[in-house]
Amino acid sequence: MSVASKLAIADSFFKMAHFPVSNSNLSAAHLGMFIQEKYALGKNIQCKLIRAGINDTYLVSADLQKFVFRVYSLNWRTETEISEELNLLNRLHENNIPVSYPIADKTNQFIQKLNAPEGDRFAVLFSYANGEKLHNIPVKTHFEIGKLMGRFHNLTHRQTLQRVQYTPEVILVDSLKKIEKFLPAETVEMQFMKSTQNELLHEFSKVNRDAIRHGIVHLDIWFDNLNVANTNEITLFDFDFCGNGWLCLDLAYYILQLHNIEKYEAKEYMPKIESFLNGYESVAEITAAEKAIIPMLGLSLYYFYLGVQCERFENFSNVYLNENYLKRFINGLVKRYYEIIRSNEK
C-alpha cells in the first residue's frame, strides 16, 4: 500500500464521528436497561461492573436475586465456542454438578449480541454462585473440591466439545511464541523458558497416552473460580477456558495454584494437596501414569497462561505486563516450581 493510500485511510479515520477502538467498557447502567428488557427478571434491575478483562463481568441484582452478566471481548470466542460452553454447563447442571449455568432470555435465547464500538460482542447471563471466594481454604474444603472435580470428570470422560484441543503444541509451543514478543531471546529468562520447553516436550513425547484419561477439561479451577458456602458446598464457574484434553490437566492446574497461594514450606501446602487428591480419588481413579505427569503438566500450564496474558495485552495485562514483569514471574514462580519438581524426583 502506498504512503498516499495510508494517509488517505488515516485521514478518513480522523474525520469519523467516533474514533475506532480495540476494546471498550460497556456502560453498566445501559446494560441494566438492556437486561431488564430482554429477561424476565423483574423491574428493579441493578447492574455494576465488577471485573474488566478478557471478558467483562457485571453483577446484576433483580429484587432479591443475583446474576452475573459476562460480556466477551471482540474475537475472543466464536459463537460456536460459546454455545459449546453453555451446552456443557447445562449438561452439568442437569446432572446436579453445582455450576453457574446460563439463563435464557424471554425468547429462550442464551447468547446476546451487543453492538459495541469495536464491533459486535457476545454476552451471556449466568446464575449466581452461592457462597464466597476463600483465599485460605481449609483442608477439609480441598477434599470437597477434589470430590467435585472428580464428579465433573466422571461426566466428561471421553466427551468432546467443538473447542480447543489442549495439545503440547497449544500449551507449550504456541504459548512461547506469544511470550517471545515481550521477552527478548537473549535474556536469561527466555533461555530458561526455551530449554525447559524442550525438556517438557520430550517428557510429553514419552507419555503412554492409552494410560491417560481424556475428555472435557475446565482448565481454570482454582480459588478465584469457585465459591464456597458452609465449608463444603462448592460451586464452580467461569468455564471460559473449557476444552478437550487430558483430565489430569485440571488436577495439575489446581495443585500448581496451591503452590502459588500457600506459603513456600511444604508443610503448609502438602496436607491440602493430599486432601484434594483424596477427595478426587473418593469418586474417580487417578492412574499411575497420570500421577507421574501431573508436575510437568502444571509447569507447562505456566507457559499457557503467560501466553494468554501476552495475547490479551490490550485488555487483560497491559497494566503490568512488560519485560520486568515476565522476568519476575519466571524467576519467582516458574523456576521455583521447576526446582520443586526436580528436587522431588531425586
C-alpha positions as CSV (number, residue, x, y, z in Angstrom):
1,M,0.0,0.0,0.0
2,S,1.4,3.4,-1.0
3,V,2.1,6.2,1.5
4,A,-0.7,8.2,-0.1
5,S,-3.2,5.4,0.4
6,K,-2.2,5.0,4.1
7,L,-2.6,8.7,4.6
8,A,-6.0,8.7,3.0
9,I,-7.2,5.9,5.3
10,A,-5.8,7.7,8.3
11,D,-7.5,10.9,7.3
12,S,-10.8,9.1,6.9
13,F,-10.4,7.8,10.5
14,F,-9.8,11.2,11.8
15,K,-13.0,12.5,10.2
16,M,-15.2,9.8,11.7
17,A,-17.7,10.7,14.3
18,H,-16.2,8.1,16.7
19,F,-12.5,7.1,16.6
20,P,-12.1,3.3,16.2
21,V,-11.4,1.4,19.4
22,S,-9.9,-2.1,20.0
23,N,-11.7,-2.6,23.3
24,S,-14.3,-0.8,25.3
25,N,-16.1,-1.0,28.7
26,L,-19.8,-1.0,28.2
27,S,-22.0,1.2,30.4
28,A,-23.3,-0.8,33.4
29,A,-26.4,1.4,33.6
30,H,-27.3,0.8,30.0
31,L,-26.6,-2.9,30.2
32,G,-29.0,-2.9,33.2
33,M,-31.7,-1.5,30.9
34,F,-30.9,-4.0,28.2
35,I,-31.2,-6.9,30.7
36,Q,-34.4,-5.6,32.0
37,E,-35.9,-5.5,28.5
38,K,-34.5,-8.9,27.4
39,Y,-35.0,-11.0,30.5
40,A,-38.0,-11.8,32.8
41,L,-36.2,-10.9,36.0
42,G,-38.5,-8.2,37.4
43,K,-38.4,-4.4,37.3
44,N,-35.8,-3.4,39.8
45,I,-32.6,-4.3,37.9
46,Q,-29.3,-3.0,39.1
47,C,-26.1,-3.6,37.1
48,K,-22.5,-2.8,38.0
49,L,-19.1,-3.8,36.6
50,I,-17.1,-6.0,39.0
51,R,-14.2,-7.0,36.7
52,A,-12.8,-5.9,33.4
53,G,-10.5,-8.1,31.5
54,I,-10.6,-10.6,28.6
55,N,-14.3,-10.8,29.5
56,D,-16.0,-8.1,31.4
57,T,-18.1,-9.3,34.3
58,Y,-21.1,-7.4,35.7
59,L,-23.1,-8.2,38.8
60,V,-26.9,-8.0,38.2
61,S,-29.3,-7.6,41.0
62,A,-33.0,-8.2,40.5
63,D,-35.1,-7.7,43.7
64,L,-33.6,-10.4,46.0
65,Q,-31.8,-12.4,43.2
66,K,-28.3,-12.0,41.9
67,F,-26.9,-12.9,38.5
68,V,-23.7,-12.5,36.5
69,F,-23.6,-11.0,33.0
70,R,-20.5,-11.8,31.1
71,V,-19.5,-9.7,28.0
72,Y,-16.9,-11.5,25.9
73,S,-14.2,-9.5,24.2
74,L,-14.3,-9.0,20.5
75,N,-12.9,-12.0,18.6
76,W,-12.1,-13.9,21.9
77,R,-14.6,-16.7,21.5
78,T,-16.7,-17.6,18.5
79,E,-20.4,-18.0,18.8
80,T,-20.0,-21.8,18.4
81,E,-17.4,-21.9,21.1
82,I,-19.6,-20.0,23.5
83,S,-22.6,-22.3,22.6
84,E,-20.5,-25.3,23.3
85,E,-19.5,-23.9,26.7
86,L,-23.2,-23.2,27.6
87,N,-24.2,-26.7,26.4
88,L,-21.6,-28.2,28.8
89,L,-22.9,-26.0,31.7
90,N,-26.5,-27.1,31.0
91,R,-25.4,-30.7,31.0
92,L,-23.5,-30.3,34.2
93,H,-26.5,-28.5,35.8
94,E,-28.9,-31.2,34.7
95,N,-26.6,-33.8,36.3
96,N,-26.5,-32.0,39.7
97,I,-23.0,-30.7,39.3
98,P,-23.1,-27.3,41.1
99,V,-22.1,-24.7,38.5
100,S,-23.0,-21.2,37.5
101,Y,-25.3,-22.0,34.5
102,P,-26.7,-19.8,31.7
103,I,-30.1,-18.1,31.9
104,A,-32.3,-17.9,28.9
105,D,-34.0,-14.6,27.9
106,K,-37.7,-14.1,27.1
107,T,-37.3,-15.8,23.7
108,N,-35.3,-18.7,25.1
109,Q,-32.0,-17.5,23.8
110,F,-28.8,-17.7,25.8
111,I,-26.4,-15.7,23.7
112,Q,-26.8,-11.9,23.2
113,K,-25.0,-9.8,20.6
114,L,-24.1,-6.3,21.7
115,N,-23.2,-3.6,19.1
116,A,-20.1,-2.3,20.9
117,P,-17.8,0.5,19.4
118,E,-15.2,-2.1,18.4
119,G,-17.8,-4.4,16.8
120,D,-20.4,-7.0,17.9
121,R,-19.6,-8.6,21.2
122,F,-21.3,-11.7,22.7
123,A,-22.8,-11.7,26.2
124,V,-24.5,-14.3,28.4
125,L,-26.4,-14.1,31.7
126,F,-25.4,-16.7,34.3
127,S,-26.8,-17.8,37.6
128,Y,-25.0,-16.5,40.7
129,A,-22.7,-18.9,42.5
130,N,-23.7,-19.0,46.2
131,G,-21.0,-18.5,48.9
132,E,-17.8,-16.6,48.7
133,K,-14.2,-16.9,47.5
134,L,-11.8,-18.2,50.1
135,H,-8.1,-17.4,49.7
136,N,-7.1,-19.6,52.6
137,I,-9.2,-22.7,52.0
138,P,-9.4,-25.2,54.9
139,V,-8.0,-28.7,54.4
140,K,-11.4,-30.4,54.5
141,T,-12.8,-28.0,51.8
142,H,-10.0,-29.1,49.5
143,F,-11.3,-32.6,49.9
144,E,-14.7,-31.4,48.7
145,I,-13.2,-29.5,45.8
146,G,-11.3,-32.6,44.7
147,K,-14.5,-34.7,45.0
148,L,-16.4,-32.2,42.9
149,M,-13.7,-32.2,40.2
150,G,-13.8,-36.0,40.2
151,R,-17.6,-35.9,39.6
152,F,-17.1,-33.4,36.8
153,H,-14.5,-35.6,35.2
154,N,-16.7,-38.7,35.5
155,L,-19.3,-37.0,33.5
156,T,-16.9,-35.5,30.9
157,H,-14.6,-38.5,30.5
158,R,-14.3,-39.4,26.7
159,Q,-16.6,-36.5,25.9
160,T,-15.6,-33.7,23.4
161,L,-16.5,-30.1,22.6
162,Q,-16.2,-28.1,19.4
163,R,-13.4,-26.1,21.1
164,V,-9.7,-26.1,21.5
165,Q,-7.7,-29.4,21.9
166,Y,-5.1,-28.8,24.6
167,T,-2.1,-30.5,22.9
168,P,1.6,-29.9,23.8
169,E,1.8,-27.7,20.8
170,V,-1.0,-25.4,22.0
171,I,0.2,-25.4,25.6
172,L,3.9,-25.1,25.1
173,V,4.8,-24.1,21.6
174,D,2.1,-21.6,20.6
175,S,2.3,-20.0,24.0
176,L,6.1,-19.4,24.0
177,K,5.7,-17.7,20.6
178,K,3.3,-15.2,22.2
179,I,5.7,-14.6,25.1
180,E,8.7,-14.0,22.7
181,K,7.0,-10.8,21.6
182,F,7.6,-9.3,25.0
183,L,10.7,-11.1,26.3
184,P,14.0,-10.8,24.2
185,A,15.6,-14.1,23.2
186,E,19.0,-13.2,24.7
187,T,17.6,-12.8,28.3
188,V,18.4,-15.5,30.8
189,E,14.7,-15.9,31.5
190,M,13.8,-16.7,27.9
191,Q,16.8,-19.0,27.6
192,F,15.4,-20.9,30.6
193,M,11.9,-21.0,29.1
194,K,13.2,-22.4,25.8
195,S,15.4,-25.1,27.4
196,T,12.7,-26.1,29.8
197,Q,10.2,-26.2,26.9
198,N,12.4,-28.7,25.2
199,E,12.6,-30.8,28.4
200,L,8.8,-30.7,28.7
201,L,8.1,-31.6,25.1
202,H,10.5,-34.6,25.4
203,E,8.6,-35.7,28.5
204,F,5.3,-35.3,26.7
205,S,6.6,-37.5,23.8
206,K,7.3,-40.4,26.2
207,V,3.8,-40.5,27.7
208,N,1.7,-43.6,27.2
209,R,-1.4,-41.9,26.1
210,D,-3.5,-45.0,26.5
211,A,-3.0,-44.8,30.2
212,I,-4.2,-41.1,30.4
213,R,-7.9,-40.3,30.6
214,H,-9.1,-37.8,28.0
215,G,-12.2,-35.7,27.9
216,I,-13.6,-32.2,28.6
217,V,-11.5,-30.1,31.0
218,H,-12.2,-26.8,32.8
219,L,-8.5,-25.8,32.8
220,D,-9.1,-22.9,35.3
221,I,-10.3,-24.4,38.5
222,W,-8.7,-22.6,41.5
223,F,-10.0,-20.4,44.3
224,D,-10.9,-17.5,42.0
225,N,-13.3,-19.6,40.0
226,L,-15.3,-21.3,42.8
227,N,-17.4,-20.1,45.7
228,V,-17.7,-21.9,49.0
229,A,-20.7,-21.9,51.3
230,N,-20.6,-23.7,54.7
231,T,-17.1,-25.0,54.0
232,N,-18.3,-28.0,51.9
233,E,-20.8,-26.5,49.4
234,I,-18.7,-25.7,46.3
235,T,-20.0,-24.0,43.1
236,L,-17.8,-23.9,40.0
237,F,-17.9,-21.0,37.5
238,D,-16.0,-19.4,34.6
239,F,-15.7,-22.2,32.1
240,D,-14.3,-19.8,29.5
241,F,-11.2,-22.0,29.0
242,C,-13.0,-25.3,28.8
243,G,-11.9,-27.6,26.0
244,N,-10.6,-31.0,25.2
245,G,-7.5,-32.6,26.8
246,W,-6.1,-34.9,29.4
247,L,-8.3,-34.8,32.5
248,C,-5.3,-34.6,34.7
249,L,-4.6,-31.1,33.4
250,D,-7.3,-29.9,35.8
251,L,-5.5,-31.7,38.7
252,A,-2.2,-30.3,37.6
253,Y,-3.5,-26.7,37.4
254,Y,-5.2,-26.9,40.8
255,I,-2.1,-28.2,42.5
256,L,0.0,-25.6,40.8
257,Q,-2.2,-22.9,42.2
258,L,-1.9,-24.3,45.7
259,H,1.8,-23.9,45.4
260,N,1.3,-20.3,44.3
261,I,-1.2,-19.2,47.0
262,E,0.1,-21.1,50.0
263,K,3.3,-20.5,51.9
264,Y,6.5,-21.9,50.4
265,E,7.0,-24.5,53.1
266,A,5.8,-28.0,52.1
267,K,4.2,-28.4,55.5
268,E,1.8,-25.6,54.5
269,Y,0.6,-26.9,51.2
270,M,1.2,-30.7,51.2
271,P,-1.8,-31.5,53.6
272,K,-4.1,-29.5,51.3
273,I,-2.8,-31.2,48.2
274,E,-3.2,-34.6,49.8
275,S,-6.8,-33.7,50.9
276,F,-7.7,-32.5,47.4
277,L,-6.3,-35.7,45.8
278,N,-8.0,-37.9,48.4
279,G,-11.3,-36.1,47.7
280,Y,-10.9,-36.7,44.0
281,E,-10.0,-40.4,44.4
282,S,-13.0,-40.9,46.5
283,V,-15.1,-40.7,43.3
284,A,-12.6,-41.1,40.4
285,E,-9.4,-43.0,39.9
286,I,-6.1,-41.3,39.1
287,T,-3.9,-43.6,37.1
288,A,-0.3,-44.1,38.0
289,A,0.7,-42.7,34.6
290,E,-1.4,-39.5,35.4
291,K,0.2,-39.1,38.8
292,A,3.6,-39.3,37.2
293,I,3.0,-36.4,34.7
294,I,1.0,-34.0,37.0
295,P,4.0,-31.9,38.0
296,M,5.2,-31.4,34.4
297,L,1.7,-30.6,33.3
298,G,1.5,-27.9,36.0
299,L,4.8,-26.4,34.8
300,S,3.6,-26.5,31.2
301,L,0.4,-24.5,32.2
302,Y,2.6,-21.6,33.3
303,Y,3.5,-21.3,29.6
304,F,-0.1,-21.4,28.6
305,Y,-1.3,-18.7,30.9
306,L,1.7,-16.4,30.4
307,G,0.8,-16.8,26.7
308,V,-2.7,-15.8,27.3
309,Q,-1.6,-12.7,29.2
310,C,0.7,-11.7,26.3
311,E,-2.0,-12.5,23.7
312,R,-4.6,-10.3,25.5
313,F,-2.2,-7.5,26.3
314,E,-4.6,-4.7,25.4
315,N,-7.5,-5.7,27.7
316,F,-6.1,-8.0,30.3
317,S,-2.5,-7.4,31.2
318,N,-1.2,-4.1,29.9
319,V,-1.2,-2.6,33.4
320,Y,1.6,-4.8,34.4
321,L,2.9,-6.9,31.5
322,N,6.3,-5.9,30.5
323,E,9.8,-7.4,30.3
324,N,10.4,-6.9,34.1
325,Y,7.1,-8.5,35.0
326,L,7.9,-11.5,32.9
327,K,11.3,-11.8,34.5
328,R,9.9,-11.6,38.0
329,F,7.2,-14.2,37.1
330,I,9.6,-16.6,35.6
331,N,12.2,-16.2,38.4
332,G,9.7,-16.2,41.2
333,L,7.2,-18.8,40.1
334,V,8.2,-20.9,37.0
335,K,11.8,-21.5,38.2
336,R,10.6,-22.2,41.7
337,Y,8.1,-24.8,40.6
338,Y,10.7,-26.3,38.2
339,E,13.1,-26.7,41.2
340,I,10.4,-28.2,43.4
341,I,9.7,-30.8,40.7
342,R,13.3,-31.7,40.1
343,S,14.1,-31.9,43.9
344,N,11.1,-34.3,44.3
345,E,12.5,-36.5,41.5
346,K,15.8,-37.1,43.4
